[in-house]
Amino acid sequence: MSAFAAPDAALIVAITDTSLPALAPVARWRLYLELTKPKVVALIVLTSVVGTLLAAPGWPPLDALFLGNLGIGLAAASAATINQLIDQRIDADMLRTRSRPLPTGGLTEGQALVFAIVLGVVSMLVLFAFINVLTAVLTFASLIGYAIVYTVWLKRATPQNIVIGGAAGAAPPVLGWAAVTNTIDPNALVLFLIIFAWTPPHFWALAIARRDDYAKVGIPMLPVTHGVEFTRLQVLLYTIIMVLITLMPWFTRMSGLPYLVAAMGLNAVFLYYAITLKITARADLPMKLFRWSIQYLMWLFLALLVDHYLPRLH
């Protein structure tokens, strides 16, 4: 099954919809791509690919590596599209999101809904047919957790929304691991914990920078409900928790000395930003920490991968 089957199906729907002015195929394709939050999905797929590769002592089965992560990526894209579909009205009032395809009218609700359904169905078909039931079920649960539980309920219900909802975003390495072993492995849960602890400082840094936007649309993000100072403290505390958890792969002997050295260096930079954010009021720091956190997670998981294929040094 082609990886482009889902986007093509949605593209046909979009082209035949006469409710919008005709767009060039490339422009319409870009709108659909934007619905999937491609940068977010790329990071998700990176962590799931690393989970897949770490699950095998050598090279994992190619179907698990390619089809498994294709299914996981399509599910993440579906969840992102549903998120934008549900949040389109508040997105229209926020500076960061008002240029998305739905608030601008570039795509209709119906087009986005069909696109999300096609992506989700293809994802489940790939995982059920070519991988295993456990991976498919866990992936579906993660899709529902983010697209429905977080977006519809948690996001609007509690300032702890990102902490509780972070479980869905932390699942990809567990999914990638399960694609190979058909089990929920303890080492995969360590990777889950890393992302779970990383999510609050990552997202709360953005929430501090965009506090006025969230307050305007009535979303109870932590800086809105408890103030910026309290949120800065929480960013620092969760960063410390994250740093401690990132040492677990070395303590459990899942990874060796190369990973430990890389993790310590990355953690030092993250801690510097978190401490500086706590003790100063520099307006540029929240976004600097937010952007660094993305680079941090990418490099941390790549360090796990490099360590896995190097001669083990303990």
C-alpha positions as CSV (number, residue, x, y, z in Angstrom):
1,M,0.0,0.0,0.0
2,S,1.4,3.4,-1.0
3,A,2.3,5.9,1.7
4,F,0.6,8.5,-0.4
5,A,-2.8,6.7,-0.6
6,A,-4.4,8.7,2.2
7,P,-3.4,12.2,1.0
8,D,-4.4,11.4,-2.6
9,A,-7.8,10.3,-1.5
10,A,-8.3,13.5,0.4
11,L,-7.0,15.5,-2.5
12,I,-9.6,14.0,-4.8
13,V,-12.3,15.1,-2.3
14,A,-10.8,18.6,-2.1
15,I,-10.6,19.1,-5.9
16,T,-14.2,18.0,-6.5
17,D,-15.5,20.3,-3.7
18,T,-16.9,23.3,-5.5
19,S,-17.5,25.3,-2.3
20,L,-14.0,26.8,-2.5
21,P,-12.2,28.6,-5.2
22,A,-10.0,26.4,-7.3
23,L,-6.4,26.1,-6.0
24,A,-3.4,24.8,-7.8
25,P,-2.7,21.2,-6.8
26,V,0.5,22.0,-5.1
27,A,-1.1,24.8,-3.0
28,R,-4.0,22.5,-2.0
29,W,-1.5,19.8,-1.1
30,R,0.4,22.2,1.1
31,L,-2.8,23.0,3.0
32,Y,-3.5,19.4,3.7
33,L,0.1,18.9,4.8
34,E,-0.2,21.8,7.2
35,L,-3.2,20.2,8.8
36,T,-1.0,17.3,9.9
37,K,1.5,19.5,11.8
38,P,4.4,18.0,9.8
39,K,7.2,19.2,12.2
40,V,5.4,17.7,15.2
41,V,4.7,14.5,13.3
42,A,8.3,14.3,12.2
43,L,9.5,14.4,15.8
44,I,6.9,11.8,16.8
45,V,8.1,9.5,14.0
46,L,11.7,10.0,14.9
47,T,11.0,8.8,18.5
48,S,9.0,5.8,17.2
49,V,11.7,4.9,14.7
50,V,14.3,5.0,17.6
51,G,12.0,2.7,19.6
52,T,11.8,0.3,16.7
53,L,15.6,0.2,16.2
54,L,16.3,-0.1,19.9
55,A,13.9,-3.1,20.2
56,A,16.2,-5.3,18.1
57,P,19.8,-6.2,18.9
58,G,20.7,-5.7,15.3
59,W,18.6,-4.5,12.4
60,P,14.8,-4.8,13.1
61,P,12.4,-6.5,10.6
62,L,11.9,-4.2,7.6
63,D,8.1,-4.4,7.8
64,A,8.2,-3.2,11.4
65,L,10.7,-0.4,10.6
66,F,8.9,1.0,7.5
67,L,5.3,-0.1,7.7
68,G,5.1,0.1,11.4
69,N,6.3,3.7,11.5
70,L,4.2,4.6,8.5
71,G,1.1,3.5,10.4
72,I,2.2,5.4,13.5
73,G,3.0,8.5,11.5
74,L,-0.4,8.4,9.7
75,A,-2.2,8.1,13.0
76,A,-0.3,11.1,14.4
77,A,-1.2,13.1,11.3
78,S,-4.8,12.1,11.7
79,A,-4.8,13.2,15.3
80,A,-3.2,16.5,14.4
81,T,-5.9,17.1,11.8
82,I,-8.7,16.3,14.2
83,N,-7.0,18.7,16.8
84,Q,-7.1,21.5,14.2
85,L,-10.7,20.7,13.2
86,I,-11.9,20.9,16.8
87,D,-9.8,23.9,17.7
88,Q,-10.4,25.9,14.6
89,R,-12.5,28.6,16.3
90,I,-9.9,29.3,19.1
91,D,-7.1,29.0,16.5
92,A,-8.7,31.9,14.6
93,D,-8.3,34.1,17.7
94,M,-4.7,33.2,18.5
95,L,-1.7,34.9,16.8
96,R,0.3,31.7,16.6
97,T,-2.5,29.6,14.9
98,R,-4.7,32.0,13.0
99,S,-3.0,31.3,9.7
100,R,-3.8,27.6,9.7
101,P,-5.9,26.2,6.8
102,L,-9.3,26.0,8.6
103,P,-9.3,29.5,10.2
104,T,-8.3,31.1,6.9
105,G,-10.9,29.2,5.0
106,G,-8.3,27.5,2.8
107,L,-10.0,24.1,3.6
108,T,-13.5,23.3,4.8
109,E,-14.5,21.4,7.9
110,G,-15.8,18.6,5.7
111,Q,-12.5,18.3,3.8
112,A,-10.5,18.2,7.0
113,L,-12.8,15.6,8.5
114,V,-12.6,13.3,5.4
115,F,-8.8,13.7,5.4
116,A,-8.5,12.8,9.1
117,I,-10.7,9.8,8.7
118,V,-8.8,8.5,5.6
119,L,-5.5,8.9,7.4
120,G,-6.8,7.2,10.5
121,V,-8.3,4.3,8.6
122,V,-5.2,3.7,6.5
123,S,-3.1,3.8,9.6
124,M,-5.2,1.1,11.3
125,L,-5.3,-1.0,8.2
126,V,-1.5,-0.9,7.8
127,L,-0.9,-1.8,11.5
128,F,-3.5,-4.5,11.8
129,A,-2.6,-6.1,8.4
130,F,1.2,-5.9,8.5
131,I,2.3,-5.4,12.1
132,N,0.4,-6.7,15.1
133,V,-2.8,-6.1,17.0
134,L,-1.0,-4.7,20.1
135,T,0.6,-1.9,18.1
136,A,-2.6,-1.1,16.3
137,V,-4.6,-0.9,19.5
138,L,-2.0,1.2,21.4
139,T,-1.7,3.5,18.4
140,F,-5.5,4.0,18.2
141,A,-5.6,4.7,21.9
142,S,-2.9,7.3,21.5
143,L,-4.8,8.9,18.6
144,I,-8.0,9.1,20.7
145,G,-6.0,10.3,23.7
146,Y,-4.6,13.3,21.9
147,A,-7.4,14.1,19.4
148,I,-10.4,13.6,21.7
149,V,-9.4,13.3,25.4
150,Y,-6.8,16.1,25.4
151,T,-8.3,18.4,22.7
152,V,-12.0,18.1,23.7
153,W,-11.7,17.8,27.4
154,L,-8.4,18.2,29.2
155,K,-7.3,21.3,27.3
156,R,-10.3,23.1,28.4
157,A,-10.8,21.5,31.8
158,T,-7.6,21.8,33.8
159,P,-4.2,23.7,33.9
160,Q,-2.6,20.2,34.2
161,N,-3.9,19.4,30.7
162,I,-0.5,19.0,29.2
163,V,0.8,16.8,32.0
164,I,-2.1,14.3,31.8
165,G,-2.5,14.6,28.1
166,G,1.3,14.1,27.7
167,A,0.8,10.4,27.9
168,A,-0.5,10.3,24.4
169,G,2.5,12.2,23.0
170,A,4.9,10.0,25.0
171,A,3.6,6.8,23.4
172,P,5.4,6.7,20.0
173,P,8.6,4.9,21.2
174,V,6.5,2.3,23.0
175,L,4.5,1.8,19.7
176,G,7.7,1.5,17.7
177,W,9.1,-1.0,20.1
178,A,5.8,-3.0,20.1
179,A,5.9,-3.2,16.3
180,V,9.1,-5.4,16.7
181,T,8.4,-7.4,19.8
182,N,4.6,-7.4,20.1
183,T,5.1,-6.6,23.8
184,I,5.2,-3.5,26.1
185,D,8.9,-3.7,27.1
186,P,10.2,-2.0,30.3
187,N,12.9,-0.3,28.3
188,A,10.3,1.2,26.0
189,L,8.5,2.5,29.1
190,V,11.8,4.3,30.1
191,L,11.6,6.1,26.7
192,F,7.9,6.9,27.4
193,L,8.9,8.5,30.8
194,I,11.6,10.6,29.1
195,I,9.0,12.2,26.8
196,F,6.3,12.3,29.5
197,A,8.6,14.4,31.7
198,W,9.9,16.5,28.8
199,T,6.4,17.6,27.7
200,P,5.5,20.0,30.6
201,P,8.7,22.2,30.4
202,H,8.5,22.1,26.6
203,F,4.9,23.2,26.4
204,W,4.8,25.5,29.4
205,A,7.6,27.5,28.0
206,L,5.5,28.1,24.9
207,A,2.5,28.8,27.1
208,I,4.4,31.5,29.0
209,A,5.3,33.2,25.7
210,R,1.7,32.9,24.4
211,R,-0.1,33.5,27.7
212,D,-2.2,36.4,26.4
213,D,-3.4,34.3,23.5
214,Y,-4.5,31.5,25.8
215,A,-6.2,33.9,28.2
216,K,-8.0,35.6,25.3
217,V,-9.6,32.3,24.2
218,G,-10.3,31.0,27.7
219,I,-7.9,28.0,27.7
220,P,-6.7,27.4,31.3
221,M,-3.0,27.0,30.6
222,L,-0.9,27.1,33.7
223,P,0.5,30.7,33.2
224,V,-3.1,31.9,32.8
225,T,-4.5,30.2,35.9
226,H,-1.5,30.3,38.3
227,G,0.7,33.1,36.9
228,V,4.0,33.2,35.1
229,E,6.2,33.0,38.2
230,F,4.6,29.7,39.3
231,T,4.9,28.3,35.8
232,R,8.6,29.2,35.7
233,L,9.1,27.2,38.9
234,Q,7.2,24.2,37.5
235,V,9.3,24.3,34.3
236,L,12.4,24.1,36.5
237,L,11.1,21.3,38.7
238,Y,9.9,19.2,35.7
239,T,13.2,19.8,34.0
240,I,15.0,18.4,37.0
241,I,12.7,15.3,37.0
242,M,13.4,14.9,33.2
243,V,17.1,15.1,33.8
244,L,17.0,12.3,36.4
245,I,14.8,10.2,34.1
246,T,17.2,10.6,31.2
247,L,19.8,8.9,33.2
248,M,17.7,5.7,33.5
249,P,18.8,4.2,30.1
250,W,22.4,4.2,31.5
251,F,21.5,2.9,34.9
252,T,19.4,0.1,33.4
253,R,22.2,-0.8,31.0
254,M,19.9,-0.2,28.0
255,S,22.5,2.4,26.9
256,G,26.2,2.9,27.5
257,L,28.7,5.6,28.1
258,P,28.3,7.5,24.8
259,Y,24.6,8.1,25.5
260,L,25.4,9.2,29.1
261,V,27.9,11.8,27.9
262,A,25.5,13.1,25.3
263,A,22.6,13.2,27.8
264,M,24.7,15.1,30.4
265,G,25.7,17.7,27.8
266,L,22.1,18.2,26.5
267,N,20.8,18.3,30.1
268,A,23.3,21.0,31.1
269,V,21.9,23.3,28.4
270,F,18.3,22.5,29.2
271,L,19.0,23.2,32.9
272,Y,20.7,26.4,32.1
273,Y,17.7,27.7,30.2
274,A,15.3,26.5,32.9
275,I,17.3,28.1,35.7
276,T,17.7,31.3,33.8
277,L,14.0,31.4,33.0
278,K,13.3,31.0,36.8
279,I,15.6,33.7,38.0
280,T,15.2,36.3,35.3
281,A,12.3,38.0,33.5
282,R,13.9,38.1,30.0
283,A,11.1,38.1,27.5
284,D,13.0,36.1,24.9
285,L,13.7,33.1,27.2
286,P,10.4,31.2,27.0
287,M,10.6,30.8,23.2
288,K,14.3,30.1,23.4
289,L,13.6,27.3,25.8
290,F,10.7,26.0,23.7
291,R,12.8,25.9,20.6
292,W,15.8,24.3,22.4
293,S,13.5,21.6,23.9
294,I,12.6,20.4,20.4
295,Q,16.3,20.2,19.5
296,Y,17.0,18.5,22.8
297,L,14.6,15.7,22.3
298,M,15.8,15.0,18.8
299,W,19.4,14.9,19.8
300,L,18.7,12.8,22.9
301,F,17.0,10.1,20.9
302,L,19.6,10.2,18.2
303,A,22.2,9.7,21.0
304,L,20.3,6.6,22.1
305,L,20.4,5.4,18.5
306,V,24.1,6.0,18.0
307,D,24.9,4.4,21.3
308,H,22.9,1.3,20.3
309,Y,25.0,0.7,17.3
310,L,28.4,1.5,18.8
311,P,30.4,-1.1,20.7
312,R,28.9,-1.0,24.2
313,L,30.9,1.0,26.7
314,H,29.8,0.6,30.4
